[in-house]
Amino acid sequence: KPDDGRNKHWHVGLLTTCIQRPVDFLLACVCAPCFACHQRIRIYDGDMSRYLCCAGAYGDCDCGGKNCPYVCLCLETWLCFWCSIFGNRWHLQSQYQIRNTALENCVLWTACIVSWIRVIISLIGINLPLPVDLFCDCMYCALSACMQSQQEAELDVQKKGGPKNFEMEEYA
């Protein structure tokens, strides 16, 4: 794998955020789009003149976001939720030279592949049993909360020097 210049890992592991950042994790579970919106405003230090759709992760979009960034951000986080949180993640990783661990990549790719399988199954007309469908939805909710609380912890470290009693550890 070529070196992409990112040599740091997240300060809180993706799968430990529910324990290390329980308040953020619960807030991201209860209202994930609002949390994503709040997080983007923090990423931009409140300067919404810097707003780019999905934090610029998918290229520059000429959707009028510069004229009404708060409205566009709200629409983005509610209508393109996953693109929004991955945009936040991409922005933080680019700005602070952070890379995922192998475990984090495995979890993210597995979730992506499972979502593709669900779409393909539904397109060919097969309905998943309700418990399986609900289980998948709960896992996506937990994953989005883990990602957002991990990103929020990183913002705390990078912008404030870290929360009190915060241990700087890397997780494999």
ChimeraX attribute file (.defattr): number of C-alpha atoms within 10 A of each C-alpha:
attribute: neighborCount
match mode: 1-to-1
recipient: residues
	/A:1	3
	/A:2	4
	/A:3	6
	/A:4	8
	/A:5	10
	/A:6	14
	/A:7	11
	/A:8	14
	/A:9	19
	/A:10	23
	/A:11	22
	/A:12	24
	/A:13	23
	/A:14	25
	/A:15	17
	/A:16	14
	/A:17	22
	/A:18	18
	/A:19	9
	/A:20	16
	/A:21	16
	/A:22	15
	/A:23	13
	/A:24	21
	/A:25	25
	/A:26	16
	/A:27	15
	/A:28	23
	/A:29	21
	/A:30	13
	/A:31	11
	/A:32	22
	/A:33	24
	/A:34	16
	/A:35	22
	/A:36	30
	/A:37	22
	/A:38	16
	/A:39	20
	/A:40	26
	/A:41	17
	/A:42	16
	/A:43	22
	/A:44	14
	/A:45	11
	/A:46	13
	/A:47	11
	/A:48	18
	/A:49	13
	/A:50	14
	/A:51	22
	/A:52	23
	/A:53	25
	/A:54	27
	/A:55	25
	/A:56	15
	/A:57	17
	/A:58	13
	/A:59	10
	/A:60	11
	/A:61	12
	/A:62	9
	/A:63	11
	/A:64	11
	/A:65	19
	/A:66	15
	/A:67	11
	/A:68	13
	/A:69	18
	/A:70	16
	/A:71	10
	/A:72	19
	/A:73	27
	/A:74	18
	/A:75	16
	/A:76	21
	/A:77	23
	/A:78	16
	/A:79	12
	/A:80	15
	/A:81	19
	/A:82	18
	/A:83	17
	/A:84	26
	/A:85	27
	/A:86	19
	/A:87	21
	/A:88	25
	/A:89	22
	/A:90	19
	/A:91	20
	/A:92	21
	/A:93	19
	/A:94	14
	/A:95	11
	/A:96	16
	/A:97	16
	/A:98	20
	/A:99	19
	/A:100	19
	/A:101	17
	/A:102	11
	/A:103	14
	/A:104	17
	/A:105	13
	/A:106	12
	/A:107	14
	/A:108	15
	/A:109	12
	/A:110	12
	/A:111	16
	/A:112	13
	/A:113	11
	/A:114	12
	/A:115	15
	/A:116	12
	/A:117	12
	/A:118	16
	/A:119	13
	/A:120	12
	/A:121	13
	/A:122	12
	/A:123	10
	/A:124	8
	/A:125	9
	/A:126	11
	/A:127	11
	/A:128	12
	/A:129	8
	/A:130	9
	/A:131	9
	/A:132	10
	/A:133	13
	/A:134	12
	/A:135	11
	/A:136	16
	/A:137	13
	/A:138	13
	/A:139	13
	/A:140	17
	/A:141	15
	/A:142	18
	/A:143	20
	/A:144	22
	/A:145	28
	/A:146	26
	/A:147	23
	/A:148	27
	/A:149	31
	/A:150	26
	/A:151	26
	/A:152	27
	/A:153	22
	/A:154	23
	/A:155	19
	/A:156	16
	/A:157	17
	/A:158	13
	/A:159	11
	/A:160	9
	/A:161	11
	/A:162	16
	/A:163	11
	/A:164	6
	/A:165	6
	/A:166	14
	/A:167	10
	/A:168	11
	/A:169	11
	/A:170	12
	/A:171	17
	/A:172	11
